[in-house]
């Protein structure tokens, strides 16, 4: 084998734009196509929004106007506006920005001078306009390259900044913005900035009560064990209640940033709640019983926050302020006083919390024995050979790289479908879990049922979600069932399983439905796969005479060679989205309770994918 050269010309220097475009994952986490809430196009949107929010936090501008049409985003704030002489530098020079000056931006989200530059470099078109005191400056870029440097001119408009960008379609393949994901993000901005008005495509987002409004939107009143506790202090705000769902549900924020992976502040909150409640009741409760079914939101503001990645989804260890208390200590001290005072002043709430803890303790003890037996049975079942065909990323667990973002598991039915997917998948990042027959409907059953049912017990172990989704082994859980009546019914049963026992998996955007083509339209020279009747008609027109049309009735009819084209780079996934109008108990009762044959036929006839189900307005 010839020796690899390593000489002077092997050393390369990349400018800021080239580096971002070559290594986008370092700046925005992952790319994606917009079907998941943490895909790159939403990170680009958020980076521009964060700048507008930071202006509001500093007391400049009470309104932000946003428009998203097709694949173009416009964000207009009414803050101070970028200093006109530095407009180009602020959007195209790494480590350049006003947030290095702690007096100009205190407790801001963006501190590294990278966010807007990443948006610029990763956009096919990027336009920035700053307006300050009757003067304006405009600059335009294509893929980070300056194409227009317009001189300053007079203008009669309010101060602020306007950014217009379109993600680069050569980097973000077949991308599209999903309105529900933007809606969730904008409501969070509104809740965290009480008094701010956000106008988005004609809809107004406004909150007067902060995190109290946030939990009020997340939790149906009839499922709350007691009225939401709302606590506020200097640079900290907390809202919490207990419900009836399984697991914990937390929404954590730092300087207005939704820390989806938590961090120091969330860990401190979870510990402090247990400690405070133990001391209040003078009982050594098991932590899991205290936190079972808890629903909370916590927001803190710190100076110069240290996140564990550029995408700012997890807070590291640090102090609240320079030379101030640690985040953990500050939150612990705050809850110790504020929550304890609240419980003493509200004995009815204190009694409701005690009853919920006692119920959790009783359920935990009831299930302890069968849980141990089920876990032992799962280990003996030789999981990797029986149901799960894992991907290499997880077979070598010590390797930690960005493939975790790409990892997914297909949940299939029957040997033919699982066989086709297994043969055509990407073995590095895609796993397959094969169901052995149709699972039973677990609606209305307790967690005990999951451990008693071998199929579902093996599934929760394959996903590693028995104790919550913190250690979920795959970023995407994909329901890959046939589009016929049986396939849709299995899909409904699996959705019921996740919504009832692991709702966080759905809420955090990990559950998807695999869309597979219904038709193959081909001639001797070209083949087009179509996902609906409209696409089929267009393909027939395009290919002209002599077309052969095949309708696929099930996944097992699609050959492995063909399947590789549907679950690779061009995979189509429909995310399962829970919105404010999705009360889970009512939803499951409507679709999975005791129904007449007519009701079941209605479901089969109208259910295309689960995103339609969860958006269905229940009366």
Residue pairs with C-beta under 8 A, 6 or more apart in sequence:
14 22
16 92
16 93
16 94
16 117
16 121
16 144
17 92
17 120
17 121
17 143
17 144
17 145
20 26
20 27
20 117
20 118
20 121
20 122
20 144
21 121
21 122
21 143
21 144
21 171
24 31
24 40
24 118
24 122
24 171
25 31
25 402
25 405
26 310
27 114
27 118
27 122
27 310
28 40
28 43
28 44
28 118
28 122
28 310
28 311
29 38
29 40
29 43
29 309
29 310
29 311
29 313
29 405
30 38
30 39
30 40
30 402
30 405
30 406
31 39
31 40
31 171
31 172
31 173
32 38
32 39
32 40
32 41
32 172
32 175
33 39
33 172
33 173
33 174
33 175
33 176
34 41
34 42
34 172
34 175
34 176
34 177
34 178
34 181
35 178
35 512
35 573
35 574
35 575
36 475
36 476
36 509
36 512
36 575
37 181
37 184
37 185
37 508
37 509
38 260
38 311
38 313
38 509
39 175
40 122
40 167
40 172
41 167
41 172
41 175
41 177
42 177
42 181
42 182
42 185
43 311
44 73
44 118
44 119
44 122
44 123
44 165
44 167
45 68
45 73
45 75
45 177
45 182
45 185
46 185
47 110
47 115
47 116
47 118
47 119
48 73
48 75
48 115
48 116
48 119
48 163
48 165
49 64
49 66
49 75
49 185
49 189
50 108
50 109
50 110
50 115
50 256
50 257
51 77
51 110
51 115
51 116
51 161
52 61
52 64
52 75
52 77
52 79
52 161
53 64
53 109
53 189
53 193
53 196
53 256
54 99
54 105
54 108
54 109
54 110
54 256
55 61
55 77
55 78
55 79
55 80
55 160
55 161
56 62
56 64
56 77
56 79
56 193
56 196
57 107
57 108
57 193
57 255
57 256
58 79
58 104
58 105
58 106
58 108
60 78
60 79
60 80
60 159
61 77
61 78
61 79
61 160
62 78
62 195
62 196
62 197
63 77
63 78
63 196
63 197
63 198
63 199
64 75
64 76
64 77
64 78
64 196
64 197
64 198
64 199
65 74
65 75
65 76
65 199
66 73
66 74
66 75
66 76
66 186
66 198
66 199
66 200
66 201
67 73
67 74
67 200
67 201
68 74
68 177
68 182
68 200
68 201
69 201
71 166
71 167
71 169
71 175
71 176
71 177
72 125
72 164
72 165
72 166
73 163
73 164
73 165
73 166
73 177
74 162
74 163
74 164
75 162
75 163
75 164
76 160
76 161
76 162
76 163
77 160
77 161
78 158
78 159
78 160
79 159
79 160
79 161
80 132
80 159
80 160
81 130
81 131
81 132
81 159
81 160
81 161
82 90
82 128
82 130
82 132
82 137
82 161
83 98
83 130
83 132
84 130
84 132
84 135
84 136
84 137
84 152
86 96
87 128
87 130
87 137
87 139
88 139
88 146
88 149
89 96
90 96
90 97
90 98
90 116
91 116
91 117
91 120
91 126
91 128
91 139
91 141
92 117
92 120
92 141
92 144
92 146
93 113
93 117
94 113
94 114
94 117
95 112
95 113
95 114
96 113
97 110
97 113
97 116
98 104
98 105
99 105
99 108
99 110
99 111
99 113
100 111
100 113
102 303
102 304
106 303
107 235
107 255
107 301
107 302
107 303
108 255
109 254
109 255
109 256
109 257
109 305
109 312
111 304
111 305
112 310
114 310
116 163
117 144
119 126
119 163
119 165
120 126
120 141
120 144
120 165
121 143
121 144
122 144
122 167
122 168
122 171
122 172
123 141
123 143
123 144
123 165
123 166
123 167
123 168
124 142
124 143
124 166
124 167
124 168
124 169
124 170
125 140
125 141
125 142
125 164
125 165
125 166
126 140
126 141
126 142
126 144
126 163
126 164
126 165
126 166
127 138
127 139
127 140
127 141
127 162
127 163
127 164
127 165
128 138
128 139
128 140
128 161
128 162
128 163
128 164
129 136
129 137
129 138
129 161
129 162
129 163
130 136
130 137
130 160
130 161
131 155
131 157
131 158
131 159
131 160
131 161
131 162
132 159
133 159
134 154
134 155
134 156
135 152
135 153
135 154
135 155
136 152
136 153
136 154
136 155
136 157
137 150
137 151
137 152
138 148
138 150
139 146
139 148
139 149
139 150
140 146
140 147
140 148
141 147
143 168
167 175
169 175
173 569
173 570
174 570
178 575
178 577
180 577
180 579
180 615
181 509
181 577
182 200
183 200
183 579
185 258
186 198
186 200
186 205
187 205
187 207
187 214
187 217
188 214
188 251
188 253
188 258
189 196
189 198
189 205
189 256
190 196
190 198
190 205
190 206
190 207
191 207
191 210
191 211
191 213
191 214
191 217
191 297
192 210
192 211
192 253
192 256
192 299
193 207
193 256
194 207
194 208
194 209
194 210
195 208
196 206
196 207
197 204
197 205
197 206
198 204
198 205
198 206
199 205
207 213
207 214
209 216
209 230
210 230
210 232
210 237
210 239
210 299
211 230
211 237
211 238
211 239
211 297
211 298
211 299
212 228
212 230
212 239
214 239
214 251
214 297
215 228
215 239
215 240
215 241
215 295
215 296
215 297
216 228
217 580
218 249
218 251
218 295
218 297
218 580
219 228
219 241
219 243
219 295
220 583
220 585
223 243
223 244
223 245
223 583
223 585
224 241
224 242
224 243
225 241
225 242
225 243
225 244
225 293
225 352
225 353
225 355
225 356
226 241
226 242
226 348
226 349
226 352
226 353
227 241
227 349
228 239
228 240
228 241
229 238
229 239
229 240
229 241
229 339
229 342
229 349
230 237
230 238
230 239
231 237
231 238
231 239
231 334
231 335
231 338
231 339
231 342
232 238
233 334
233 338
235 300
235 301
235 302
235 320
236 298
236 299
236 300
236 301
236 330
236 331
236 334
237 297
237 298
237 299
237 300
238 269
238 296
238 297
238 298
238 299
238 334
238 335
238 338
239 296
239 297
240 273
240 294
240 295
240 296
240 297
241 294
241 295
241 296
242 293
242 294
242 295
242 352
242 353
242 356
243 249
243 293
243 295
244 293
244 585
245 293
245 295
245 503
245 584
246 292
246 293
246 447
246 500
246 501
246 502
246 503
247 292
247 293
247 468
247 501
247 502
247 503
247 504
248 270
248 291
248 292
248 293
248 294
248 295
248 296
248 468
248 504
249 294
249 295
249 296
249 503
249 504
249 507
250 262
250 266
250 269
250 270
250 294
250 295
250 296
250 297
250 298
251 258
251 296
251 297
251 298
252 258
252 259
252 262
252 263
252 265
252 266
252 269
252 297
252 298
252 299
253 259
253 297
253 298
253 299
253 300
254 263
254 265
254 299
254 300
254 301
254 302
254 305
254 307
254 312
254 315
255 300
255 301
255 302
255 305
256 299
256 301
257 305
257 307
257 312
258 313
259 265
259 266
259 307
259 312
259 313
259 314
259 315
260 313
260 508
261 308
261 313
261 314
262 314
262 315
263 307
263 308
263 314
263 315
263 316
264 315
264 316
264 317
264 318
264 327
264 328
265 298
265 300
265 315
265 327
265 331
266 298
266 315
267 328
268 327
268 328
268 331
268 332
269 296
269 298
269 331
269 335
270 291
271 328
271 332
272 331
272 332
272 334
272 335
272 336
272 339
273 290
273 291
273 294
273 296
273 335
273 339
274 285
274 287
274 290
274 291
275 332
275 336
276 335
276 336
276 339
276 340
277 285
277 290
277 339
277 353
277 357
278 284
278 285
278 290
279 336
279 340
280 339
280 340
280 343
280 344
280 350
281 354
285 357
285 361
286 361
286 364
288 360
288 364
289 357
289 360
289 361
289 364
290 357
290 360
292 356
292 357
292 360
292 364
293 356
293 360
298 331
300 320
300 327
300 330
300 331
302 318
302 319
302 320
302 321
302 327
303 320
303 321
303 322
304 322
305 312
305 315
305 318
306 315
306 316
306 317
306 318
307 313
307 314
307 315
307 316
308 314
308 315
308 316
315 327
317 326
317 327
317 328
318 326
318 327
319 325
319 326
319 327
320 326
320 327
320 330
324 330
325 333
342 349
343 349
343 350
343 353
344 350
363 446
363 447
366 448
367 446
367 447
367 448
367 451
370 448
370 451
370 452
371 451
373 451
374 451
374 452
374 457
375 451
375 461
375 466
377 454
377 457
378 457
378 458
378 461
381 387
381 454
381 458
383 458
383 461
383 462
384 390
386 458
387 433
387 434
387 435
387 436
387 455
387 458
387 459
387 462
388 431
388 432
388 433
388 434
388 458
388 462
389 418
389 422
389 431
389 432
389 433
389 434
390 431
391 407
391 425
391 426
391 427
391 428
391 429
391 430
391 431
392 427
392 428
393 399
393 403
393 404
393 407
393 428
393 429
394 407
394 431
394 473
403 428
403 429
404 475
405 475
406 429
406 475
407 429
407 430
407 431
407 473
407 474
407 475
407 476
408 429
408 430
408 431
408 474
408 475
408 476
408 477
408 478
408 512
409 430
409 431
409 432
409 433
409 462
409 463
409 473
409 474
409 476
409 477
409 478
410 418
410 421
410 425
410 430
410 431
410 432
410 433
410 478
410 480
410 514
410 567
411 433
411 435
411 459
411 477
411 478
411 479
411 480
411 481
411 494
412 418
412 421
412 432
412 433
412 434
412 435
412 480
412 481
412 555
413 434
413 435
413 438
413 481
413 482
413 486
413 487
413 490
414 434
414 435
414 556
415 434
416 554
416 555
416 556
417 480
417 481
417 482
417 554
417 555
417 556
418 432
418 434
419 556
419 560
420 555
420 556
420 558
420 559
420 560
420 563
421 432
421 480
421 555
421 563
421 567
422 432
423 560
423 563
424 560
424 561
424 562
424 563
424 564
424 567
425 431
425 432
425 564
425 567
426 567
426 568
430 567
431 462
431 474
433 459
433 462
435 455
435 490
436 455
437 455
438 486
438 489
438 490
438 493
439 453
439 455
439 456
439 490
439 493
439 494
439 497
440 453
440 493
441 493
441 496
441 592
442 449
442 450
442 453
442 456
442 493
442 496
442 497
442 500
442 501
443 496
443 500
443 588
443 589
443 592
443 593
444 593
445 500
447 501
449 456
450 456
450 457
450 460
450 497
450 501
451 457
456 497
459 497
460 466
460 501
460 502
462 473
463 472
463 473
463 474
463 477
463 505
464 471
464 472
464 473
465 471
465 472
465 502
465 505
468 504
469 502
469 504
469 505
469 508
469 510
472 505
472 510
474 510
475 510
476 510
476 512
476 573
477 498
477 505
477 510
477 511
477 512
478 512
478 513
478 514
478 573
479 491
479 494
479 495
479 511
479 512
479 513
479 514
479 610
480 514
480 516
480 555
481 487
481 488
481 490
481 491
481 494
481 555
482 553
482 554
482 555
483 516
483 518
483 554
484 553
484 554
485 604
487 554
488 603
488 604
488 607
489 604
491 513
491 607
491 610
492 591
492 592
492 603
492 607
492 613
493 592
495 511
495 576
495 610
495 613
496 588
496 591
496 592
498 505
498 506
498 511
499 506
499 584
499 587
499 588
500 584
500 588
503 578
503 584
505 511
506 576
506 578
507 578
509 575
509 577
511 575
511 576
511 610
512 573
512 574
512 575
512 576
513 573
513 574
513 576
513 609
513 610
513 611
514 566
514 567
514 571
514 572
514 573
515 531
515 572
515 573
515 574
515 609
516 531
516 552
516 555
516 558
516 566
517 529
517 530
517 531
517 552
517 558
517 566
518 530
518 531
518 532
518 533
518 536
518 551
518 552
519 529
519 530
519 535
519 536
519 539
519 549
519 550
519 551
519 552
520 527
520 528
520 529
520 530
520 548
520 549
520 550
520 552
520 562
521 527
521 528
521 529
521 530
521 536
521 539
521 540
521 543
521 547
521 548
521 549
522 528
522 543
522 547
522 548
522 550
523 543
523 544
523 546
523 547
523 548
524 546
526 543
528 535
528 539
528 542
528 543
529 562
529 565
529 566
530 536
530 538
530 539
531 572
536 549
539 547
540 547
540 549
552 558
555 563
558 566
566 572
574 609
574 610
574 611
575 611
576 610
576 611
576 614
577 611
577 614
577 615
578 584
578 614
579 614
579 615
581 615
581 617
581 618
582 614
582 615
583 618
586 618
587 613
587 614
587 618
590 618
591 603
591 613
595 603
606 612
607 613
